[in-house]
Amino acid sequence: MRALIVETGHARGALAAARALREAGWTVGVGTPDGRGLASASRASSKTHRIPGPAPGFSTFAAAVGSVVDAEGYEVVFGAGDAEVIALSACRDRIGAMIPYADHERVMRAVDKLKLAEAAAAAGLLVPQTREATESELERSRAPLIVKAAVHAPLSSETGPGRLEAVLVEDRAGTARQVAALRQAGAVPMLQELVAGRLMACSLVTDRGGRIVAATAQLADGCWPPRTGTSARARTIAADDALFAGIRRLCEDIGWFGLAQLQFVLSEDDRAWLIDFNGRFYGSLALAVAAGVNLPAIWAALATGRPPPEAASPRLGLTYQWLEGDLRRAVSERRGGLFRDLLHTVGQSRGAVHAIWQPGDARPALRQLGRLPARAAGRARA
């Protein structure tokens, strides 16, 4: 059983997936442009391959992936980020291994936030008001709101940017600037109503009919960046049956196959508003695996026609922490004061499942630690 994970950046989700696949008996290779990803530093990775990222062109990327697959005999290839998922899906006919996604049209329907909003509403899920940032919509818009690219990664097989993150804008001038920046990057900008509340996520694997075969749910206790970022600290919670019924309808309607993480904002009245759909390894994936639901291994087995490992009922109340993100959140939010928030954040690390650190597999954490001074200097210059 041989799997290849292709990542452009230093994805926490790719690291968690490599560890989860290795735990299930897979031999895992990692492809990166520079050989310096977190997953490639892990003991879970048996080999690192130099594979260029998919931007600015898919052709070189696909040729490199195909060459590695042919040489090493990988059965299945996973993309760690949105760009890799789209590129692998678009170029699957050029790669001699299983590319574990639905057909490309369905993949694009799921990653396009405008199309996803329509499909989710049709499935009975609550969706914040979402529309393309046309000139007329810009005139009518009222900040604060979220400005996003409809697709976070390249659409073209020839050109395209890397991942484009969502930005919270506080006034009309900020909205115009961010919309212009996205258009300059070649993206379709969209405006999304800001819903106040806590970030919640439902993570699952579906079979080729879109039926859910394993799932977990989590609630964030802190995000980085605040209000628009990912979970810096989270815990597993019981699944909401009514919410998962809507998620099941959505996955069946779009014909999704494989891993998906759906992000919601849980508003003060306990209503869940869908804000994102990630068809890739996500940052807090380690929490689901530690809770007893090895989503990457289940996905790999379904993709290659093997019986999937049994998914236990998720362990509830298990905590997760991305320490770097949580510390940066504490510096920004200062809950109860800076010192108190920092002290509490460090205290929360005990007993938590960590995004990067794992006993017996310290190299990814050491590699990340070595990057921090240069990254801090870059932020200071910015």
N, C-alpha and C positions, 0 to 999 in steps of 0.2 A: 504494500500500500504506500504509494508515493504521491505527495502533494507539493505543489509549488505556490508560494504566496509572493505576489509582485507588489512592491510598495515604492512610492516615489519619495515620500518624506520619512518621518520618524514616528510611525503610527503606533499608538498604544494598543489599538485593536489588533493590529497585525501580530504584535508580541503575544497578546493573550490567545489569539487563534493558533499560533505556532505551538505554544505550550499545551493547549487543549488537544490539538491533533496528535502531538507526540504522546500525550498521556493515553490516548486511545489506540496507540500502536502504529501511527503513521510515521513514515520517514518524511521529514519536512525540509524543503529547500526554500531559500528566500532570494528573490531577485530585486536588486536596488541599483540606482545609477552609480552610487559611489561606494557601495559595500559597507555603509556606516549606519544602517538602520538599526532600530532597537531589536527587532526580531532576529536580525543577522548576528547580533551579539549574544543571543540566548543559546543555552545548551540544547534547547529544543530544535535548533536549526542544525542540520547535518552538513549543509553546504550553502555557500553564498555565491550568487551569480551576478555579474555586472550586466544589468538590463537597463537601457535608457528609459526615461519617463515617456509617457504617451504624448506630451506636448513638446514641440509644436507640431509633430506629425505622428500618425498612427502607424505608418508603414514600417519605419525603422523599429519601433517598439514591437510590432507583431512579428517581424522577422527574427528579432532577438529572442523573444519568448519561444517561438517555434523551434529555433535552433537548440535552445536549452532543453526543451521538452524531448526533442529527438535524441539528444545526446545522453540525457539522464533517465529517460523512461518515466517521466511524471505522468500520472493518470488524470489528474485534475488540477486546474489552475484557478486560483482565487485572486481577485483584485482587492487590495487593501483600502483604496480610496475611491471616490466617485469617478475620477478620471480613469483609473485603471479598470474599474467595472465597465464603464462605457466603451473604452478602447477594446477590452477583451471581447465584450459582447458584439461589437461591430466587426471585429476581425476574426471571429471564431472559426471561420472556414479555412483560415490560413494556419491554424494551430492544431497539431495532432494530438490533442488531449481534450478531455471533457471540460467545457467552459460552463460552469454550473448555474446558468441563469435561464429564465424564460426566453422566448424569441426576442429579437432586438426591439421590435416595435413595442412589446409589452414592457421591456426594461425602460425605454424612453418615456413611456406613459407614466411610469412610477417615479422616475427621477425628475420629471418636469413638474414643478410645483403648481403651475396653473392647471395642468391637466389632472394632477393628483387631487387638487381641491375640489374639482368637479366630481371626480369619481368617489371621493370620500363623502361628500354631501349626499350623493345618490345612494351610498351604502348606509346612510343614517347616522354618520358621525358628525359631530359639531366641528365646524371649520371657521376660523376668524375670517372676516371679510378680506378677500384676496383678489387683486386685479392687476393687470398689466399697467405699468407706469406710462400711460399715454399722456399727451399734453393736456387733454381734457381732465384726466384723472389727477394730474398734478395740480391743476387749478382747483379741483374740488377737495384735495387731500387736506387733512388736519393732523398735524403732528401732536404728540409723539406717535410714531409708527415704525414698523420694521421695513427696511428696504433690502430686498434679496435679489439674487439672480434666479430666474426661473429654473435654470439648470446650473448647478454649482461647478460644472466641469466642461471641457471642450465638447462641442457638438460636431465639429468638422473633423474629418480624418486627416486634414492637412494643417490646420492652424487651430489655436485655441489656448486660453489661459489655464492656469491651475485652478484649484478650488477657490471660489469666491464666497467669503463668509457673509452672513447676515449682519446688518448694522442697524442699531437703534438710532434714529434721528429725532432731534428735539424741536426742530423748527423747519419752516418751509425752505429756507436757504440751505440747510443741511440736507434736506430731501433732494433738492435740485443737484447739489454737488455729488451726492452718492449715486443718483440715477445717471448723471453724466459720466461718472467714473466707470460704471458697469457697462454703459453703451460703448465707451472707448475700449473696454476690454473685450468687446464682441459679444456681450451677454444681453439677454432680454431682461430688463429690470422689472420688478414687480413690487407692489406695495401691499403690506399685510397689517391689518389692525393689531394693535398691541393689546394683548390680554394679560392682565395682572394675575399672578398666582405662582404656584410651585411647579417645577418641571417634573413630569412623570413620564416613564417610558415603558412600553410593552415590547418585549423582544421574543422572537419566535422563529421557527422554521416551518415552512409549508412544503407539502409534496407537490407533484407536478399538476395536480388539480386545484392547487391553491388552498388545500385543506391544512389546517394547523395540526402538526404532529408533536410539537413541544413548545412550551412558552413559559416566560417569567415576566414579572412586573417589578418595577422599582420606583422609588420616590426620592428626589434629590433634596438634600438638606443644605446644599450650597452649590453654586455654579460659577464657572469662570469662562468668559467674562460674565458678570452679573446681568441677568435678564435676557441675554442673547446667546450665552455659551452653553457648554456641556456640563455634565455632572462632575463636580469636584469632590463631592461627598454624597453618598446615596445609601439606601437600604432596600432590601427586598420586601415586598408587600404582597398581600393576597390579591389574586387576579379578580377583576370585576367582571362577572359573567356577562352582564349586558354590554359592557364596552367591548369585550372580546367577541361577542356576537357580531357587532358592527365591523370589527377588524376582520373577522372571518369573511363577511360578505365582501368587504373591499378586496381582500386578497384573491378571493374566487372570481370577482368581477374583472380584475385586471389580469388574472391568470398568473399570479406571482409564483415563483419557485425559489426555494432556498431561504437564506437568512434575511430577516427584516427587523429593524428596530423602528418603531413608531413613537415619535415624541409628542407629548401632549403638555399643555398647560392646565393644571388643575386650579380652577378659579375658586374664589372664596365660597361660592355656593355649591362646591363639589361637582361642578360640571367639567368634563374633560374636553379640551379643544385641541384638535390635531394641528400641529405646526410643522411637522417634518416626517419624512419617510426615508430611512437609510437602508439601502439594500447592500450593505457592506459590513465588514468588521467595524464595530463602533468602540469608542474609547473605554467604556465601562464594561466591556464584554467579560472581563475576568470575574465580575460579580455573579453573573449567571452560571458560569462554569463552576465556581466555588460553591454555589448554592445547589449543585447536583444536576444541572441541566447543561450538558456539553453540546451546545448548539453547533459549533464548527464540526465536531465529529459526526453528529446526526446528519448535517448537511452533506458532508463528504460521502457518507455511506449511501444516502439517497441518490446522490449524483452519479455514483459509480455502480449502482444496482446491488449494493450490499444491504443486509439487514441492519437497520440503525441501532446503535446502543440504546438501551432502555433509559428513558428520562424519568428520574425520580420526581416526586412532588418537591418543588423548590423549598429550600430551607428559608423560612421567613425570619425577618429581623436581622439578617446578615448584613454587615456594613462594608462599604467600599470607600476608598479614598485615593484620589489623585493628589498626592501631597503638594507638588509644586503649584498646581492650580488652586488648591485650597489655601495655601499660604498667600498667594497673590490675591485671592478673594478677601482674605482677612485684612490684608494691608489696605484694600480698597474699601471694604464695607465697615470694618472696625466695630463689630457688634459688641456693645458694652465697653468700647475703648480698644485701641490698638493692641496693647499688651495683653489684655484679657482674651481678645479674640485669637491672637497668635498662640497663647498658652493653651487655650481650649482646642485649637486646631491640632497642635502637636499631640495633645492628649488623646485625641480621637484616632490617632494612627495605631494605637495599641489594639490589637485584636481585629483590625480591619483587613479586608482584602485590598491589596495595593495594585495600582495600575501598572507599575513597573517593577517595584521591589518584590522579590520572592526568595525565601531562604533556599540556598543551594543553587541559585541562578542569579548571581549578583552582577554579572557583567553588564546587562542592560542598564541597571541603575547607575553603575560607575560611568558608563558611557554618557548617560544623560547628565550626570553630575559634572562631567568634564566640559559639557557644552554651556553650562549655566553662565560662567563669567562672560563669554563672548556674546551670549544672547542678552544679558543684562546691559552690556556696553552698547549693543545695537539699539536697545530700547531707550537708553539714556540719550544717545545721539538723535534718535527720532524725536 
